[in-house]
Amino acid sequence: MKQYNVTGMSCAACVARVEKAVSKVPGVTGCSVSLLTNAMGVEGTASEEAIIHAVEEAGYGASVKGAAQAAAPAAGEDALADRETPVLKRRLLWSLGFLAVLMYISMGHVMWGWPLPEVLSRNPVAIGLAQLLLTGIVMVINQKFFISGFKSLFHGAPNMDTLVALGSAASFLYSTYALFAMADAQALGQAEHAAHYLHEFYFESAAMILTLITVGKMLEARSKGKTTDALKSLMKLSPQTATILRDGIEETVAIGEVLAGDVFVVRPGENIPVDGVVLEGHTAVNESALTGESIPVDKSEGDQVSAATVNQSGYIRCRATRVGQDTTLSQIIKMVGDAAATKAPIAKVADRVSGVFVPAVISIAVVTTIIWLLVGEGFGNALARGISVLVISCPCALGLATPVAIMVGNGMGARNGILFKTAVSLEETGKTEIVALDKTGTITMGEPRVTDVLPAEDADEDTLLRLACALESRSEHPMARAVMRYAGEKNMAPEEVSDFEARPGNGLKAVLAGEKLHGGNMEYISRQCDVDESVRKQAEALAAEGKTPLYFSRGGKLLGVIAVADAMKQDSPEAIRQMKNMGIRVVMLTGDNQHTAEAVGKQAGVDEVIAGVRPEGKEQVIRQLKQKGRVAMVGDGINDAPALTRADIGIAIGAGTDVAIDSADVVLMNSSLMDVPAAIRLSRATLRNIHQNLFWAFFYNSIGIPLAAGVFIGLLGWKLNPMFGAAAMSLSSFCVVSNALRLNFFNLRSDRHDHKAKQRKRKVLTRTMTIEGMMCPHCEKRVRKALESLPQVESAEPSFESGTCLVTLNAKVADEVLKAAVEEEDYPVLKID
């Protein structure tokens, strides 16, 4: 996706206009514009020049986001700096100054008799000219509304600025007409008639509309600036300099000058400048900036370190491995930025409305004015109703309802080590109905560990462990490494053995001090010595818990049993409990046998265990699960890539510094399963916030427009002055943005407010194809592969015996597409039912 900056947009109608213009460019396959960040993401083969030209033809400005901005966090921070609020603040202060004088004259003197200089008070025309002059100054100060509004109108795409400009201009022009009529009456000596025109002036409305809209724009800009605070705080963490070693001499250079392969040093208390690997030294590094985990991580020679993390204790020397835009920090920033440039499906509702909203409002305003004239109302009052309709309508609230919540939700996720790649993934994660968990490395630690040491009656634990350590020291098996690690924790060094052999049937043999040592499973060890019945029962009990018992003997006598298991992560059962409380069905996938898998599943608390699944078979299991509901697959992003891609939401866990995992929609930087319910919780909170924003935006406009048009005057006597309409419009966008900012206070780790989501029954689409020429299972395999390569096909079950294929779909697809896919494999399709 190529990123562009877009200038001149003021509301959702502008977004719709830009997207429509760019989508028409040949070669563009996708376009998404964000009003919040004034950014545009474009997919396809179209040239940059063609895209920029299309935006300019639509009446806006565009430029390619600079490489430097993408590469350097500091440059990105500068790009996110709030430049809009200071400009609007200056405009507002000047506007308020002139408006105060205008209101004193128009309201204070005319309505309440407040004193004025004699040169004004004795001449009504002078009062009118003063109001004209002051209003004109306010209009010049806020000329941006008129430039943008009328430019958009002339391009056939009116926006919010058009409504403001038309409302203010109509007030000003009618008031100017009234001023000329006053001057004419005074010239004819009709002083009383001339004074009457003072009450026909709407100069103060014209100026007040502009000033109040500027107030709203400033509050909105200030709030919008806060939505990127999470991203800016990440950017600020990256140091601007690094201390590198050149010819043995330390030299401080700008961060942009560090190259991959450079050796740099970091002292206690300093931020690590770029990603690298430790060459020398030991330290504890605080990685909370990237992962949200506050406990420091020990680092020593050979360990990876990341930019923006803090070296807390020791002096380390490192070699740079990833610099500039390749660092973990830059990838996170890019991912959050890209997500902000994409559109959530729910935003399309607002976009469709926004596309016709402003023209509809202008039409309503014209019709309102005409109707009030027809029922006998004076032109001034009829025009006031039309102007109120123009200035109370707020397409901005509609346009901001979704992107501000998406940006805040994304930033909050990034702060906690949860990265949503797109706005779609942020919205859809919360709709998950089934979570499929890979056992190894997700529920469990991913490496065997010793869990139990059971010496025989005539042996002790130290002897058993010492001899097991000596025997296993020559083996490369993961179980052997588990025993060696446990012995190391007990400060035991392996003794030297001779005649070591790895025997068939899962056994080891060696000689120590003239005595034969054997180790292995029950079948192997029972051929070497007698195994007591009590030991057998203990070992069987361990196996029932999903552990692997290893038996050891010396000189034909049993020493005891050491149980090894892929230990479960401490927080896995709690994470699974929380997901179940959310109404989510939790399924565990594993390659283990059914007996072991069920023992682990029971300990973890999952709803269902699917055992004997090979890595390549996980994708097929996900296909089957998707027929029962929306599926999120949680895995490591490497072996599980096909399954992550097939699932509705792919969640890669334990990504660490490798956040750019293509197959995942959500990337969890930590290995903690607790981040999965946290991600679902954050998604649900964000979607709930969007619903609130959209409700407010639609409710505001559906009530505000009839009120402004005067619908309630006859019923309830409610009448809206254009100035109050402008104030309401100003506050509507501010309310939407402020509501989104409440997400910053959401505790995504707390399960206090979890609820079971309403389960939606998934509609399953099926087709039965009658296919000629299938003669054997190999033919079935070719047909299945051809059909399942289509993104709309969930699964295909061909049968050469019946000559048919049952196709399950996840989306509508033309019969011709299915037919073409099969016939490309030279199997004629006779019919599709």
C-alpha positions in Angstrom: 0.0 0.0 0.0 1.4 3.4 -1.0 0.8 6.2 1.4 -0.1 9.8 0.5 -0.8 13.0 2.4 -4.0 14.8 1.4 -4.7 18.4 2.1 -7.9 20.5 2.0 -10.3 17.9 3.4 -12.8 19.1 6.1 -15.5 16.4 6.4 -16.7 13.0 5.4 -18.0 14.3 2.1 -14.4 15.3 1.1 -13.3 11.8 2.0 -15.9 10.3 -0.3 -15.0 12.7 -3.1 -11.3 11.9 -2.9 -11.9 8.1 -2.7 -14.3 8.3 -5.7 -11.8 10.3 -7.8 -8.8 8.0 -7.1 -10.7 4.8 -7.5 -11.4 5.8 -11.1 -7.7 6.0 -11.9 -6.7 3.0 -14.1 -4.6 0.5 -12.2 -6.0 1.4 -8.7 -7.4 -1.7 -7.0 -8.1 -0.1 -3.6 -8.2 3.3 -2.0 -8.9 4.3 1.6 -8.8 7.9 2.9 -8.6 8.9 6.6 -10.0 12.3 7.6 -8.4 11.9 11.0 -4.8 11.7 9.8 -5.3 13.3 6.4 -3.7 10.2 4.9 -4.6 8.1 1.9 -3.6 4.5 1.2 -3.7 3.3 -2.4 -3.2 -0.2 -3.7 -2.6 -1.1 -7.3 -0.2 -0.3 -10.2 -1.2 3.3 -10.9 1.6 5.9 -11.0 2.0 8.4 -8.3 1.6 11.3 -10.8 -1.8 9.9 -11.9 -3.1 9.6 -8.4 -1.9 13.0 -7.3 -3.5 14.5 -10.5 -6.8 12.8 -9.7 -6.8 14.3 -6.2 -6.0 17.7 -7.5 -8.7 17.5 -10.2 -11.2 16.7 -7.3 -10.2 20.0 -5.7 -7.7 18.8 -3.1 -3.9 18.6 -2.7 -1.8 15.4 -2.4 1.8 14.4 -2.0 3.6 11.1 -1.5 4.6 10.4 2.1 8.3 10.9 2.2 10.7 7.9 2.8 12.4 9.8 5.5 9.1 10.2 7.3 8.5 6.4 7.1 12.0 5.5 8.1 12.8 7.7 11.0 10.6 7.8 14.1 11.6 11.4 14.8 10.4 12.5 11.3 7.2 10.6 11.8 6.7 12.4 15.1 7.1 15.7 13.3 4.5 14.6 10.7 2.0 13.9 13.5 2.7 17.2 15.2 -0.5 19.2 15.8 -0.1 22.2 13.5 -3.8 22.8 13.1 -4.7 23.8 16.6 -2.3 26.8 16.9 -3.5 28.3 13.6 -7.2 27.8 14.6 -6.5 29.3 18.0 -5.1 32.5 16.4 -8.0 32.7 14.1 -10.4 32.3 17.0 -8.9 35.0 19.2 -9.0 37.5 16.4 -12.6 36.5 15.5 -13.7 36.8 19.1 -12.2 40.3 19.4 -14.1 41.7 16.4 -17.2 39.6 17.2 -17.4 41.1 20.7 -17.5 44.6 19.3 -20.1 43.5 16.7 -22.3 41.9 19.3 -22.1 45.1 21.5 -23.4 47.1 18.6 -26.0 44.7 17.2 -27.4 43.3 20.4 -26.3 45.6 23.2 -27.2 48.9 21.6 -30.0 47.9 19.2 -31.9 45.6 21.6 -30.9 46.9 25.1 -29.9 50.5 24.4 -26.3 50.3 25.5 -24.4 53.6 24.8 -22.5 54.2 21.5 -20.4 57.1 20.2 -22.6 59.9 19.0 -21.4 59.4 15.4 -23.0 56.0 15.4 -26.0 56.4 17.7 -27.6 59.2 15.8 -27.5 57.5 12.4 -28.9 54.0 11.9 -27.0 53.6 8.6 -23.8 54.2 10.4 -24.7 51.4 12.8 -25.4 49.2 9.8 -22.1 50.1 8.1 -20.2 49.4 11.3 -21.8 45.9 11.5 -21.0 45.4 7.8 -17.3 46.3 8.3 -16.9 44.2 11.5 -18.6 41.2 9.9 -16.5 41.6 6.7 -13.3 41.5 8.9 -14.4 38.2 10.6 -15.2 36.7 7.2 -11.8 37.6 5.9 -10.1 36.1 9.0 -12.1 32.9 8.4 -11.8 33.0 4.6 -10.7 29.4 4.5 -14.3 28.3 4.9 -15.3 30.3 1.8 -12.3 29.2 -0.3 -12.7 25.5 0.5 -16.6 25.6 0.5 -17.1 27.3 -2.8 -14.2 25.5 -4.5 -15.8 22.2 -3.5 -19.2 23.4 -4.7 -17.8 24.4 -8.1 -16.2 20.9 -8.3 -19.6 19.4 -7.8 -18.7 17.9 -4.4 -20.0 20.3 -1.6 -18.7 19.6 1.9 -19.1 20.9 5.4 -17.3 24.1 4.6 -19.8 24.7 1.8 -22.7 24.6 4.3 -20.9 27.1 6.6 -20.0 29.4 3.7 -23.5 29.3 2.2 -25.1 30.0 5.6 -22.7 32.8 6.5 -22.8 34.3 3.0 -26.6 34.2 2.9 -26.8 36.1 6.2 -24.3 38.6 5.0 -25.9 39.3 1.6 -29.4 39.6 3.0 -28.1 42.0 5.7 -26.3 44.0 3.1 -29.5 44.2 1.1 -31.3 45.4 4.2 -28.6 48.0 4.8 -29.1 49.4 1.3 -32.9 49.4 1.8 -32.3 51.3 5.1 -30.1 53.9 3.4 -32.8 54.3 0.7 -35.6 54.8 3.3 -33.5 57.3 5.1 -32.7 59.2 1.9 -36.5 59.5 1.3 -36.9 60.9 4.8 -38.6 57.8 6.3 -36.6 57.7 9.5 -38.9 55.3 11.4 -39.0 52.9 8.5 -35.2 53.1 8.2 -34.8 52.3 11.9 -37.0 49.2 11.5 -34.4 47.6 9.2 -32.0 47.4 12.2 -34.0 44.3 13.2 -33.6 42.8 9.7 -29.8 42.6 10.0 -28.2 39.2 10.4 -24.6 40.5 10.3 -24.0 39.1 13.9 -25.3 35.7 12.7 -22.9 35.6 9.8 -19.9 36.4 12.1 -21.1 34.2 15.0 -21.6 31.2 12.7 -18.0 31.5 11.5 -16.6 32.1 15.0 -18.5 29.2 16.6 -17.6 26.8 13.8 -14.0 27.8 14.4 -14.4 27.1 18.1 -15.7 23.6 17.2 -12.8 23.1 14.7 -10.2 24.0 17.3 -11.7 21.7 20.0 -11.9 19.0 17.3 -8.3 19.5 16.1 -7.0 19.5 19.7 -8.9 16.3 20.5 -7.8 14.7 17.2 -4.2 15.5 18.1 -4.6 13.5 21.3 -5.8 10.4 19.4 -2.2 10.0 18.1 -0.6 10.4 21.6 0.1 6.7 21.9 2.0 6.7 18.6 3.8 9.9 19.4 4.9 8.5 22.8 6.4 5.6 21.0 8.3 7.9 18.6 9.6 9.9 21.5 11.3 6.9 22.9 13.7 6.5 20.1 17.0 8.3 20.9 18.3 10.8 18.3 21.9 9.7 18.7 23.9 6.5 19.1 27.4 5.8 20.5 29.2 3.6 18.0 32.7 2.1 18.0 35.0 3.0 15.2 38.6 1.7 15.3 38.1 1.1 19.0 37.0 4.8 19.7 33.6 5.7 20.9 31.8 8.2 18.6 28.4 9.8 19.0 26.5 10.0 15.7 23.0 10.9 14.6 20.6 7.9 14.6 20.3 8.1 10.8 24.0 7.5 10.4 24.0 4.1 12.1 24.4 1.2 9.5 23.6 -2.5 9.8 26.8 -4.1 11.1 28.0 -1.1 13.2 29.0 -1.9 16.7 27.4 0.3 19.3 27.5 0.6 23.1 24.8 1.3 25.6 25.3 2.4 29.2 22.9 1.9 32.1 19.9 4.2 31.9 20.3 4.8 28.1 17.8 3.9 25.4 19.0 1.3 22.9 19.2 3.2 19.6 18.6 0.4 17.0 17.8 -3.3 16.9 20.9 -5.5 17.5 22.5 -8.5 19.0 24.5 -8.4 22.3 28.2 -9.1 21.7 29.5 -8.4 25.2 28.0 -7.7 28.6 25.0 -8.6 30.8 22.1 -6.4 31.6 18.4 -6.1 32.3 16.3 -4.4 29.6 12.9 -2.7 30.1 10.9 -3.6 27.0 7.6 -2.2 28.2 7.6 0.5 25.5 7.2 -2.3 22.9 5.5 -5.2 24.7 3.7 -3.6 27.6 5.5 -6.0 29.9 6.9 -4.0 32.8 9.3 -6.7 34.2 12.8 -6.2 32.8 14.2 -9.0 30.6 17.8 -10.3 31.2 20.1 -10.0 28.2 23.5 -11.5 27.6 25.8 -12.4 24.8 23.8 -13.6 21.7 20.5 -12.1 22.8 18.4 -9.7 20.7 17.8 -6.1 21.8 15.3 -3.6 20.3 15.3 0.1 19.6 13.5 2.3 22.1 13.9 -0.2 25.0 15.8 0.9 28.1 19.1 -0.6 29.3 18.6 -0.6 33.1 21.7 -2.1 34.7 24.8 -3.2 32.8 27.2 -1.9 30.1 26.6 -3.8 26.8 28.3 -3.8 23.4 26.1 -4.7 20.5 26.1 -5.2 16.7 23.3 -3.4 14.8 21.1 -5.8 12.8 18.2 -3.6 11.8 18.3 0.2 11.4 16.0 3.0 10.1 12.6 1.7 9.0 13.6 -1.9 9.6 13.7 -1.6 13.4 10.9 -3.2 15.5 9.8 0.3 16.6 9.5 1.6 13.1 7.6 -1.4 12.0 5.1 -1.0 14.8 4.7 2.7 14.0 4.2 1.8 10.3 1.7 -0.9 11.2 -0.4 1.5 13.3 -0.2 4.2 10.7 -1.3 1.7 7.9 -4.2 0.6 10.1 -5.3 4.2 10.5 -5.3 4.6 6.7 -7.6 1.6 6.2 -11.3 1.5 6.6 -13.4 -0.6 9.0 -16.4 -2.2 7.4 -18.7 -0.3 9.7 -17.3 3.0 8.4 -18.8 2.3 5.0 -22.3 3.0 6.4 -21.2 6.6 7.3 -19.4 6.9 3.9 -22.5 6.1 1.9 -24.6 8.6 3.9 -21.8 11.3 3.7 -21.7 11.0 -0.1 -25.2 12.5 -0.5 -25.5 14.3 2.9 -24.4 17.8 1.9 -26.3 18.1 -1.4 -29.4 16.8 0.5 -28.9 19.4 3.3 -28.6 22.2 0.7 -31.8 21.0 -0.9 -33.6 20.9 2.4 -32.4 24.4 3.2 -33.8 25.8 -0.1 -37.1 23.9 0.3 -37.4 25.1 3.9 -37.0 28.7 2.8 -39.5 28.4 0.0 -42.1 26.7 2.2 -41.9 29.4 4.9 -42.2 32.1 2.2 -45.3 30.3 0.8 -47.0 30.2 4.2 -46.6 34.0 4.5 -43.5 34.4 6.6 -41.2 37.4 6.0 -38.2 36.8 3.8 -35.8 37.5 6.7 -37.4 34.9 8.9 -37.7 32.4 6.1 -34.0 32.8 5.2 -33.1 32.4 8.9 -34.8 29.0 8.9 -32.8 28.0 5.8 -29.6 29.2 7.2 -30.2 27.3 10.4 -30.6 24.1 8.4 -27.3 24.7 6.7 -25.2 25.5 9.8 -26.7 22.8 12.1 -26.0 19.9 9.8 -22.8 18.1 10.6 -21.2 15.7 8.2 -18.0 16.0 10.2 -19.4 14.0 13.1 -20.3 11.2 10.7 -16.9 11.2 9.1 -15.0 11.1 12.4 -17.2 8.6 14.2 -15.1 5.6 13.1 -11.5 6.7 12.4 -11.0 8.4 15.7 -12.0 5.3 17.6 -9.9 3.1 15.4 -6.8 5.3 15.9 -7.2 5.4 19.7 -7.9 1.7 19.9 -4.9 0.9 17.7 -2.6 3.2 19.7 -3.8 1.6 23.0 -3.1 -1.9 21.5 0.4 -0.9 20.4 1.1 0.4 24.0 0.2 -3.1 25.3 2.1 -5.2 22.7 -1.1 -5.9 20.7 -0.8 -4.8 17.0 -3.8 -4.8 14.7 -2.7 -4.7 11.1 -5.9 -3.1 9.7 -9.0 -1.4 10.9 -10.9 -4.5 9.6 -8.9 -6.8 12.0 -9.6 -4.4 14.9 -13.3 -4.5 14.2 -13.6 -8.2 13.4 -11.5 -9.6 16.3 -14.2 -8.8 18.8 -16.8 -10.8 16.8 -14.8 -14.1 17.3 -17.0 -17.1 18.3 -14.4 -19.8 18.2 -10.7 -19.6 19.2 -8.4 -22.4 18.0 -5.2 -22.6 20.0 -2.1 -24.4 18.9 -0.9 -26.4 22.0 2.9 -26.2 21.6 4.3 -22.7 22.3 0.8 -21.2 22.7 -0.8 -23.0 25.7 2.4 -24.6 26.7 6.0 -23.3 27.0 7.0 -25.0 23.8 10.0 -26.9 25.3 10.0 -30.0 27.6 10.8 -29.5 31.3 11.2 -31.9 34.2 8.1 -31.9 36.3 8.5 -34.9 38.6 11.5 -37.0 40.0 10.4 -40.3 41.6 13.4 -42.4 42.9 12.9 -46.2 43.5 12.8 -47.5 47.0 16.5 -48.3 47.3 17.7 -45.1 45.5 17.6 -41.4 46.3 16.7 -38.4 44.2 20.3 -37.1 43.9 21.6 -40.4 42.7 18.8 -40.8 40.2 19.3 -37.3 38.8 23.2 -37.6 38.8 23.2 -40.8 36.8 20.4 -39.6 34.5 22.4 -36.5 33.8 25.5 -38.5 32.9 23.5 -40.8 30.5 21.5 -38.0 28.8 24.6 -35.7 28.4 25.4 -37.5 25.1 21.9 -37.3 23.7 20.5 -34.6 21.4 16.9 -35.5 22.1 14.6 -32.6 23.5 13.8 -34.8 26.5 17.5 -35.2 27.2 17.9 -31.4 27.1 15.1 -31.1 29.7 16.9 -33.4 32.1 20.2 -31.6 31.5 18.6 -28.2 32.2 17.0 -29.4 35.4 20.3 -30.9 36.6 22.1 -27.7 35.8 19.5 -25.8 38.0 20.6 -28.2 40.8 24.2 -27.4 40.1 25.0 -30.9 38.9 27.7 -31.4 36.3 27.5 -34.5 34.0 30.0 -37.3 34.7 31.9 -38.8 31.7 30.4 -42.0 30.4 31.8 -44.5 27.8 30.3 -46.8 25.2 27.3 -44.5 24.7 24.6 -45.9 22.4 21.2 -44.7 21.4 19.3 -48.0 21.2 16.3 -48.8 19.0 13.0 -48.7 20.8 13.5 -45.3 22.5 16.4 -46.2 24.8 19.9 -45.0 25.8 22.8 -47.2 27.0 26.2 -46.2 28.5 28.9 -47.4 31.0 29.9 -45.4 34.1 32.5 -46.6 36.5 32.1 -50.1 35.1 28.4 -50.3 35.5 25.8 -50.3 32.7 23.3 -47.4 32.7 20.0 -47.6 30.8 17.3 -45.1 30.2 14.2 -45.0 28.1 10.5 -45.8 28.0 8.6 -48.5 29.8 9.0 -51.0 27.0 12.7 -50.5 26.8 13.6 -50.5 30.5 11.4 -53.6 31.3 13.9 -55.6 29.2 16.8 -54.3 31.3 15.4 -54.7 34.9 12.3 -55.5 36.9 9.9 -52.6 37.4 7.9 -52.6 40.6 4.1 -52.4 40.3 3.9 -49.3 42.5 6.3 -47.5 40.2 4.3 -48.6 37.2 1.1 -47.1 38.7 2.9 -43.8 39.5 4.2 -43.6 35.9 0.8 -44.4 34.5 -0.7 -41.6 36.6 1.9 -39.2 35.3 1.2 -40.3 31.7 -2.6 -39.6 32.3 -1.6 -36.0 33.1 0.1 -35.7 29.8 3.6 -36.2 31.0 6.2 -38.5 29.6 7.9 -40.9 32.1 11.6 -41.7 31.5 12.9 -44.8 33.4 16.5 -45.2 34.4 18.4 -48.3 35.7 22.0 -49.0 36.9 23.4 -52.5 36.8 20.1 -54.2 36.2 18.3 -52.4 39.1 15.7 -49.6 38.6 16.8 -46.2 39.8 13.5 -44.4 39.4 11.4 -42.3 37.0 11.9 -38.7 35.8 8.7 -37.2 34.2 9.1 -34.7 31.5 6.4 -32.5 29.9 5.9 -29.5 27.8 5.0 -27.4 30.8 1.9 -25.2 30.6 2.3 -21.5 30.8 1.1 -20.2 34.1 -1.5 -17.8 32.7 -2.9 -20.2 30.0 -5.8 -21.6 32.1 -6.8 -18.1 33.3 -6.7 -16.8 29.7 -8.9 -19.7 28.5 -11.3 -19.1 31.4 -11.7 -15.5 30.4 -12.3 -16.4 26.8 -15.0 -18.9 27.8 -16.6 -16.2 30.0 -16.9 -14.0 26.8 -19.0 -16.7 25.2 -16.1 -18.0 23.0 -15.6 -21.7 22.4 -11.9 -22.6 22.9 -10.5 -25.5 20.8 -7.0 -26.9 21.2 -5.1 -28.3 18.2 -2.2 -30.7 18.8 -0.2 -33.4 17.1 -0.1 -35.4 20.4 -2.0 -38.7 20.8 -5.6 -38.4 22.0 -4.8 -39.6 25.6 -2.0 -37.0 26.2 -3.9 -34.2 24.4 -7.0 -34.7 26.6 -4.9 -34.6 29.7 -3.4 -31.2 28.7 -6.8 -30.0 27.5 -8.4 -30.8 30.8 -5.7 -29.0 32.7 -6.0 -26.0 30.4 -9.8 -26.0 30.6 -10.5 -25.9 26.8 -13.9 -26.9 25.4 -12.7 -29.3 22.7 -9.4 -31.1 21.9 -8.5 -32.1 18.4 -5.5 -34.4 18.6 -3.2 -36.0 16.0 -3.2 -32.9 13.8 -0.1 -32.5 11.7 1.1 -28.9 10.8 -0.2 -29.2 7.3 -3.6 -30.5 8.6 -4.4 -27.5 10.7 -5.7 -25.5 7.8 -8.3 -28.2 7.0 -9.4 -28.2 10.7 -9.9 -24.4 10.5 -12.0 -24.9 7.4 -14.3 -27.2 9.3 -14.5 -25.0 12.4 -15.5 -22.0 10.3 -18.7 -23.8 9.4 -19.7 -23.4 13.1 -18.8 -19.8 13.6 -16.2 -17.0 13.2 -12.8 -18.5 14.0 -9.6 -16.9 15.3 -6.5 -19.1 15.0 -3.7 -18.4 17.5 -0.3 -19.7 16.6 3.4 -18.8 16.2 3.0 -17.4 12.6 5.5 -19.7 11.1 4.4 -23.4 11.2 0.8 -22.2 11.5 0.9 -19.7 8.5 -1.7 -21.6 6.3 -4.1 -22.0 9.3 -3.7 -18.3 10.3 -4.5 -17.2 6.7 -7.5 -19.5 6.5 -9.0 -18.3 9.8 -11.3 -15.3 9.9 -8.7 -13.7 12.2 -5.1 -14.9 12.4 -3.4 -14.1 15.7 0.4 -14.6 15.8 1.6 -14.9 19.4 5.1 -14.4 20.8 6.3 -12.4 17.8 8.9 -10.5 19.8 10.9 -8.4 17.4 9.4 -10.0 14.3 6.2 -8.0 14.0 5.9 -8.1 10.2 4.2 -11.6 10.1 2.3 -11.6 6.7 -0.1 -14.4 7.6 -1.4 -12.7 10.8 -4.1 -10.1 11.1 -3.2 -9.4 14.8 0.4 -9.6 16.2 1.0 -10.2 19.9 4.5 -9.3 20.8 4.5 -11.3 24.1 4.1 -15.1 24.5 1.3 -14.6 27.1 -2.0 -16.1 26.1 -3.6 -13.4 28.3 -3.1 -11.0 25.4 -5.7 -12.9 23.3 -8.7 -12.0 25.6 -7.2 -8.6 25.9 -7.2 -8.1 22.1 -10.8 -9.4 21.9 -11.8 -7.1 24.8 -10.2 -4.0 23.1 -11.8 -4.8 19.8 -15.2 -5.0 21.4 -14.7 -1.8 23.3 -13.6 0.0 20.2 -16.6 -1.3 18.2 -18.9 -0.3 21.1 -17.4 3.2 21.0 -17.9 3.4 17.2 -21.6 2.4 17.6 -22.0 5.2 20.2 -20.4 7.7 17.9 -22.5 6.8 14.9 -25.7 6.8 17.0 -24.9 10.3 18.2 -24.0 11.5 14.7 -27.2 10.2 13.2 -29.4 11.1 16.1 -28.0 14.7 16.2 -28.7 15.3 12.5 -32.1 13.6 12.5 -33.2 15.9 15.3 -31.2 19.0 14.5 -32.3 19.4 10.9 -36.0 19.3 11.5 -35.6 21.6 14.5 -33.6 24.1 12.4 -36.2 23.9 9.6 -38.9 25.0 12.0 -40.9 21.7 12.1 -41.5 22.0 15.8 -42.6 25.7 15.8 -46.2 24.8 15.3 -46.1 21.8 17.7 -44.0 23.0 20.6 -43.0 26.6 19.7 -39.4 25.7 19.3 -37.5 28.1 17.1 -33.7 27.9 16.5 -31.6 30.9 15.9 -28.8 30.3 13.3 -26.2 31.2 15.9 -27.4 28.4 18.2 -27.4 26.1 15.2 -23.7 26.9 14.5 -22.9 26.3 18.2 -24.6 22.9 18.1 -22.7 22.0 14.9 -19.4 22.9 16.6 -20.0 20.8 19.6 -21.2 17.7 17.7 -17.8 16.8 16.3 -16.1 17.6 19.6 -18.5 15.2 21.4 -17.7 12.4 18.9 -13.9 12.8 19.3 -14.1 13.2 23.1 -16.1 10.0 23.3 -13.4 8.2 21.3 -10.7 9.5 23.7 -12.5 7.7 26.6 -11.0 4.5 25.2 -7.7 5.6 26.6 -9.1 4.9 30.1 -10.3 1.4 29.1 -8.6 -1.4 31.1 -8.1 -4.2 28.5 -6.7 -6.5 31.2 -9.8 -6.5 33.4 -12.6 -9.0 32.9 -15.1 -7.3 35.2 -17.3 -6.1 32.3 -16.9 -9.1 30.0 -20.1 -10.4 28.5 -21.1 -13.2 26.2 -21.4 -11.8 22.7 -24.6 -12.6 20.8 -23.9 -15.6 18.6 -24.8 -15.1 15.0 -25.7 -18.2 13.1 -23.4 -18.4 10.1 -25.2 -18.9 6.8 -23.6 -21.8 5.0 -23.7 -21.6 1.2 -23.2 -24.9 -0.7 -23.1 -26.0 -4.3 -23.2 -29.5 -5.7 -21.2 -29.9 -8.9 -21.6 -32.8 -11.3 -18.2 -33.5 -12.8 -17.3 -35.9 -15.5 -13.9 -37.7 -15.8 -13.0 -38.3 -12.1 -11.6 -41.8 -12.0 -9.6 -42.2 -8.8 -8.5 -40.5 -5.5 -5.8 -38.6 -7.4 -8.5 -37.0 -9.6 -10.4 -36.0 -6.4 -7.2 -34.4 -5.1 -6.8 -32.3 -8.2 -10.4 -31.1 -8.2 -10.3 -30.3 -4.4 -7.0 -28.3 -4.9 -8.4 -26.3 -7.8 -11.6 -25.3 -6.0 -10.1 -24.6 -2.6 -7.6 -22.2 -4.2 -10.6 -19.8 -4.7 -10.9 -17.4 -1.8 -14.7 -17.8 -1.7 -14.5 -21.6 -1.3 -14.4 -22.9 2.3 -14.1 -26.6 1.4 -14.6 -29.0 -1.4 -15.5 -32.7 -1.1 -15.3 -34.4 -4.5 -16.2 -38.1 -5.0 -15.1 -40.0 -8.1 -17.6 -42.8 -7.3 -20.6 -40.5 -7.5 -19.1 -38.0 -10.0 -20.1 -35.1 -7.8 -18.4 -32.5 -5.6 -20.0 -30.7 -2.6 -18.6 -27.2 -2.4 -19.0 -25.1 0.8 -18.7 -21.3 0.3 -17.8 -18.4 2.7 -19.1 -15.8 0.2 -21.2 -15.7 -3.0 -19.3 -16.7 -6.2 -20.5 -17.1 -9.7 -21.1 -20.6 -11.0 -18.9 -19.8 -14.0 -15.9 -19.2 -11.7 -16.3 -22.6 -10.0 -16.8 -24.2 -13.4 -13.7 -22.6 -14.9 -11.5 -23.6 -11.9 -12.4 -27.3 -12.4 -12.3 -27.3 -16.2 -8.8 -25.9 -16.1 -7.9 -29.3 -14.7 -9.5 -31.0 -17.7 -12.6 -32.2 -15.9 -15.8 -31.2 -17.7 -18.6 -29.7 -15.4 -22.0 -31.0 -16.4 -24.1 -28.9 -14.0 -24.1 -27.0 -10.7 -27.0 -27.2 -8.3 
